[in-house]
Amino acid sequence: MKRALIIRHTPYEGIAGFRQPIEDAGYVIDRVDVTDCAFATTDFLSPDLVVAMGGPMGVHERIAYPWIDCEVNRLSIRIGRGLPTLGVCLGAQMVAAALGAKVYPGPVREVGFAPVQLTDAGAASPLRHIADVPVLHWHGDTFDVPDNVEVLARTASYVQGFRRGRHLLALQCHPEMGEDPRIDAWLRDEAYVESAGTTVAALRADYEALGPATVRAGRRLIAEWLAGLE
């Protein structure tokens, strides 16, 4: 039986819509929160898949969050061994840092549903499933493109996806979110939402209208990526 370890940086950003394709691919899912006492000694090498999810903190906030260096260092070792790893939003930034790239505040906050622009590599990758699909964005940090990766998707201000070989995938956007009720916790930060030029009411309406299609596309994306690991 294959094992997937989900790294959760905050209780309201879990695996969400990606649970189904991961379980359908035969993985038993375990979870660890970075605030758990056990996190400091959690084994990042034995799981068949490691998924680092999102969170409101930034990789550059290492003094405020001492576990960040611990996570980045262990991700670096795992990635160096070519072990299957997926990063989403903050998790993608953690992956970039693990590859030696600088992570820092971006020029704007992207919050809300919008499509991404696929590169030629992205159009030939599992990200083809989110072509022309509005996906949820919720980020204000960015990163330099790590060495030896393929950029798969962008928006005007941000890299939205990259990969290294078959075993490493990083997504800045959130194609796992669209039906999970934990969006309510995200929407409590009204000031953050409004700083990005939208409103909680508009986001909630878009989540209800656009979210289900986003999740369907995101599940197809992850299912194809996992199939490529075999």
VEXDREN-2710 file (C-alpha; in Angstrom, 1 decimal):
% VEXDREN-2710
k/r/px/py/pz
1/MET/0.0/0.0/0.0
2/LYS/1.4/3.4/-1.0
3/ARG/1.5/6.2/1.6
4/ALA/1.0/9.9/1.0
5/LEU/2.1/12.5/3.7
6/ILE/0.2/15.8/3.7
7/ILE/2.1/18.7/5.3
8/ARG/-0.5/21.2/6.6
9/HIS/0.7/24.7/7.5
10/THR/-2.7/25.8/8.8
11/PRO/-5.8/23.8/9.8
12/TYR/-8.0/25.3/7.0
13/GLU/-5.7/24.5/4.1
14/GLY/-5.8/20.8/3.7
15/ILE/-5.8/18.4/0.7
16/ALA/-9.4/19.4/-0.2
17/GLY/-10.3/18.3/-3.7
18/PHE/-7.0/16.5/-4.3
19/ARG/-8.0/13.8/-1.8
20/GLN/-10.1/11.8/-4.3
21/PRO/-7.4/11.4/-7.0
22/ILE/-4.7/10.6/-4.5
23/GLU/-6.8/7.9/-2.8
24/ASP/-8.0/6.6/-6.2
25/ALA/-4.3/6.2/-7.1
26/GLY/-4.0/3.8/-4.2
27/TYR/-2.4/6.0/-1.5
28/VAL/-3.3/5.9/2.1
29/ILE/-3.2/9.5/3.4
30/ASP/-1.4/10.6/6.5
31/ARG/-1.2/14.2/7.7
32/VAL/1.1/16.2/9.9
33/ASP/0.6/19.8/11.0
34/VAL/3.7/22.0/11.3
35/THR/2.5/22.9/14.8
36/ASP/2.6/19.3/15.9
37/CYS/5.4/18.3/18.3
38/ALA/6.1/15.4/16.0
39/PHE/6.7/17.6/13.0
40/ALA/10.4/18.2/13.9
41/THR/11.1/14.5/13.5
42/THR/8.6/13.5/10.8
43/ASP/10.2/11.4/8.2
44/PHE/10.0/13.0/4.7
45/LEU/11.8/10.2/2.9
46/SER/9.8/7.1/3.5
47/PRO/6.4/8.3/2.2
48/ASP/5.7/7.4/-1.5
49/LEU/4.3/10.9/-1.9
50/VAL/4.7/14.2/0.0
51/VAL/2.3/17.0/-0.5
52/ALA/3.0/20.5/1.0
53/MET/-0.1/22.6/1.1
54/GLY/-0.8/26.3/1.5
55/GLY/-0.8/28.8/4.4
56/PRO/-0.9/32.5/5.2
57/MET/2.8/32.8/6.2
58/GLY/5.7/33.4/3.9
59/VAL/8.9/31.4/3.4
60/HIS/10.8/34.6/4.1
61/GLU/9.3/34.8/7.6
62/ARG/11.8/32.3/9.0
63/ILE/12.3/34.1/12.4
64/ALA/8.6/34.1/13.1
65/TYR/8.1/30.5/12.0
66/PRO/11.2/28.4/13.0
67/TRP/9.8/25.3/11.4
68/ILE/10.2/26.8/7.9
69/ASP/13.9/26.0/7.7
70/CYS/13.2/22.5/9.1
71/GLU/10.7/21.9/6.3
72/VAL/12.7/23.5/3.5
73/ASN/15.8/21.5/4.4
74/ARG/14.0/18.2/4.5
75/LEU/12.2/18.9/1.2
76/SER/15.5/19.7/-0.4
77/ILE/16.8/16.2/0.6
78/ARG/13.7/14.5/-0.6
79/ILE/13.7/16.4/-3.9
80/GLY/17.4/15.7/-4.4
81/ARG/16.6/11.9/-4.2
82/GLY/13.9/12.2/-6.9
83/LEU/11.1/11.3/-4.6
84/PRO/7.5/12.3/-5.7
85/THR/6.7/15.7/-4.2
86/LEU/3.9/18.2/-4.8
87/GLY/3.7/21.7/-3.5
88/VAL/0.6/24.0/-3.5
89/CYS/0.8/27.8/-3.0
90/LEU/3.0/28.1/0.1
91/GLY/4.0/24.6/-0.6
92/ALA/5.2/25.6/-4.0
93/GLN/7.2/28.4/-2.5
94/MET/8.7/25.9/0.0
95/VAL/9.7/23.7/-3.0
96/ALA/11.3/26.7/-4.8
97/ALA/13.2/27.5/-1.6
98/ALA/14.3/23.9/-1.3
99/LEU/15.7/24.2/-4.8
100/GLY/17.7/27.2/-3.8
101/ALA/15.5/29.9/-5.2
102/LYS/14.7/33.2/-3.4
103/VAL/11.1/33.7/-2.1
104/TYR/9.9/37.2/-1.4
105/PRO/6.8/39.4/-1.4
106/GLY/5.3/39.8/-4.9
107/PRO/4.3/43.0/-6.7
108/VAL/0.5/42.5/-6.2
109/ARG/-1.8/40.2/-4.4
110/GLU/-3.7/37.8/-6.6
111/VAL/-7.0/36.8/-4.9
112/GLY/-9.9/35.3/-6.7
113/PHE/-10.7/33.1/-9.7
114/ALA/-8.8/33.6/-12.9
115/PRO/-7.3/31.3/-15.6
116/VAL/-3.6/30.8/-16.0
117/GLN/-1.6/31.0/-19.2
118/LEU/0.1/27.7/-20.1
119/THR/3.5/27.6/-21.6
120/ASP/4.2/25.1/-24.4
121/ALA/5.5/22.7/-21.7
122/GLY/2.4/23.3/-19.6
123/ALA/0.1/22.6/-22.5
124/ALA/1.8/19.2/-22.9
125/SER/1.7/18.5/-19.2
126/PRO/-1.1/17.5/-16.7
127/LEU/-1.8/21.3/-16.3
128/ARG/-3.6/21.1/-19.7
129/HIS/-6.6/20.1/-17.7
130/ILE/-6.8/23.7/-16.3
131/ALA/-6.4/25.4/-19.6
132/ASP/-9.0/28.2/-19.8
133/VAL/-10.5/27.1/-16.4
134/PRO/-10.7/29.9/-13.8
135/VAL/-8.9/28.6/-10.7
136/LEU/-8.6/30.1/-7.3
137/HIS/-5.6/32.4/-6.5
138/TRP/-4.7/33.4/-3.0
139/HIS/-1.1/34.7/-2.8
140/GLY/1.0/37.7/-2.4
141/ASP/4.5/36.1/-2.5
142/THR/6.6/35.0/-5.4
143/PHE/9.9/33.3/-6.1
144/ASP/12.8/33.3/-8.6
145/VAL/12.5/30.4/-11.0
146/PRO/14.7/27.6/-9.7
147/ASP/17.4/26.2/-11.9
148/ASN/16.7/23.2/-14.1
149/VAL/12.9/23.4/-13.9
150/GLU/10.2/23.8/-16.6
151/VAL/7.8/26.6/-16.1
152/LEU/4.3/25.3/-16.9
153/ALA/2.0/28.2/-16.3
154/ARG/2.0/32.0/-15.5
155/THR/-0.3/34.9/-14.8
156/ALA/0.8/38.5/-15.5
157/SER/2.6/38.8/-12.2
158/TYR/3.4/35.2/-11.1
159/VAL/4.8/31.9/-12.1
160/GLN/1.8/29.5/-11.4
161/GLY/3.4/26.1/-12.0
162/PHE/6.7/24.4/-12.6
163/ARG/8.1/20.9/-12.6
164/ARG/11.4/19.0/-12.5
165/GLY/11.1/15.7/-14.3
166/ARG/8.1/13.5/-13.5
167/HIS/8.5/13.5/-9.8
168/LEU/8.3/17.2/-8.8
169/LEU/5.3/19.5/-9.4
170/ALA/4.7/22.9/-7.9
171/LEU/1.4/24.9/-8.2
172/GLN/1.1/28.5/-7.0
173/CYS/-2.7/28.5/-7.7
174/HIS/-5.3/26.4/-5.9
175/PRO/-7.0/23.9/-8.3
176/GLU/-7.9/21.8/-5.2
177/MET/-10.3/24.5/-3.9
178/GLY/-13.9/24.9/-5.1
179/GLU/-16.1/22.8/-2.9
180/ASP/-14.3/22.6/0.4
181/PRO/-16.4/24.5/3.1
182/ARG/-13.1/25.5/4.8
183/ILE/-13.1/28.5/2.4
184/ASP/-15.2/30.2/5.1
185/ALA/-12.0/30.4/7.2
186/TRP/-10.1/32.0/4.2
187/LEU/-12.9/34.6/3.7
188/ARG/-12.7/35.8/7.3
189/ASP/-9.6/37.8/6.4
190/GLU/-11.7/40.6/4.8
191/ALA/-8.8/43.1/4.9
192/TYR/-6.6/40.8/2.9
193/VAL/-9.4/40.1/0.3
194/GLU/-10.1/43.8/-0.1
195/SER/-6.4/44.7/-0.4
196/ALA/-6.4/42.6/-3.6
197/GLY/-9.2/44.7/-5.1
198/THR/-12.2/42.3/-4.5
199/THR/-14.8/41.6/-1.9
200/VAL/-15.8/38.7/0.3
201/ALA/-19.2/38.7/-1.3
202/ALA/-17.8/38.5/-4.8
203/LEU/-15.4/35.8/-3.9
204/ARG/-18.1/33.7/-2.2
205/ALA/-20.3/34.0/-5.3
206/ASP/-17.5/33.0/-7.6
207/TYR/-16.6/30.1/-5.4
208/GLU/-20.1/28.7/-5.6
209/ALA/-20.4/29.4/-9.4
210/LEU/-16.9/28.4/-10.6
211/GLY/-15.5/26.2/-7.8
212/PRO/-17.0/22.8/-8.9
213/ALA/-15.5/23.1/-12.4
214/THR/-12.2/24.1/-10.9
215/VAL/-12.1/21.0/-8.7
216/ARG/-13.0/18.7/-11.5
217/ALA/-10.2/20.0/-13.6
218/GLY/-7.8/20.0/-10.6
219/ARG/-8.6/16.3/-9.9
220/ARG/-7.9/15.4/-13.6
221/LEU/-4.6/17.3/-13.3
222/ILE/-3.5/15.4/-10.2
223/ALA/-4.7/12.0/-11.5
224/GLU/-2.7/12.4/-14.6
225/TRP/0.4/13.5/-12.7
226/LEU/0.2/10.6/-10.3
227/ALA/-0.3/8.2/-13.2
228/GLY/3.0/9.5/-14.7
229/LEU/4.8/8.5/-11.5
230/GLU/4.3/4.8/-12.2
END
